[in-house]
């Protein structure tokens, strides 16, 4: 972590007790926040162990899930900003 500029996480699967499932692929996600002339930019870079791991995660719906999550960012930010003004 380098607050408030970036953080990095390993994103993978876990069992019901929260233990990592090593037989499933994972990704390393580096999230950075960059200043722009009109505000900020969020950049997410995902790194995979192999092309096969990427293909498996894509087949499992990773792209659709990520697209849905990113599509909610404006609403999340608006609610956080609303909380800060109350």
C-alpha positions in Angstrom: 0.0 0.0 0.0 1.0 3.5 -0.7 -2.0 5.6 0.6 -3.6 7.5 -1.1 -2.0 6.5 -4.4 -2.1 2.7 -4.7 -2.8 -0.7 -3.2 -2.3 -4.2 -4.4 -4.2 -7.3 -3.6 -4.3 -11.0 -4.4 -7.8 -11.9 -5.6 -8.7 -15.6 -5.5 -11.1 -18.1 -4.2 -11.7 -19.3 -0.6 -13.6 -22.1 1.0 -16.4 -21.6 3.6 -13.8 -21.0 6.3 -12.0 -18.4 4.4 -9.0 -20.6 3.5 -7.5 -20.0 0.0 -8.4 -22.6 -2.6 -5.0 -23.3 -4.3 -6.5 -25.4 -7.1 -8.3 -22.3 -8.5 -6.6 -19.5 -10.4 -6.0 -16.1 -8.8 -4.9 -12.7 -10.0 -2.9 -9.9 -8.5 -4.7 -6.6 -8.8 -2.8 -3.3 -8.6 -5.1 -0.3 -8.1 -3.8 3.2 -8.6 -5.4 6.6 -8.3 -4.1 9.3 -10.6 -4.8 13.0 -10.7 -6.3 14.4 -13.8 -7.2 17.9 -14.9 -10.8 17.2 -14.0 -10.4 15.0 -10.9 -9.1 11.5 -10.6 -8.6 8.4 -12.6 -8.8 4.8 -11.2 -6.5 2.3 -12.9 -6.8 -1.4 -12.2 -4.1 -3.7 -13.6 -4.6 -7.5 -13.2 -1.8 -9.9 -13.6 -2.4 -13.7 -14.1 0.0 -16.6 -13.5 -0.7 -17.9 -17.1 -2.8 -17.4 -20.2 -4.7 -20.6 -19.1 -5.5 -19.0 -15.7 -6.8 -15.9 -17.4 -8.9 -18.0 -19.8 -10.4 -20.0 -17.0 -11.4 -16.9 -15.0 -12.9 -15.4 -18.1 -14.9 -18.6 -18.7 -16.2 -18.3 -15.2 -17.5 -14.8 -15.7 -14.7 -12.6 -14.4 -15.2 -9.9 -17.1 -18.9 -9.6 -16.5 -18.4 -9.5 -12.7 -15.7 -6.8 -13.0 -17.8 -4.8 -15.4 -20.7 -4.9 -13.0 -18.6 -3.9 -10.1 -16.9 -1.0 -11.9 -20.3 0.1 -13.1 -21.3 0.7 -9.5 -18.4 3.0 -8.6 -20.2 6.3 -9.3 -23.0 5.3 -7.0 -20.6 4.2 -4.3 -18.6 7.4 -4.5 -21.8 9.5 -4.4 -23.0 7.7 -1.3 -19.6 8.1 0.4 -19.6 11.8 -0.5 -23.2 12.1 0.8 -22.2 10.5 4.1 -19.2 12.9 4.4 -21.5 15.9 4.2 -24.0 14.7 6.8 
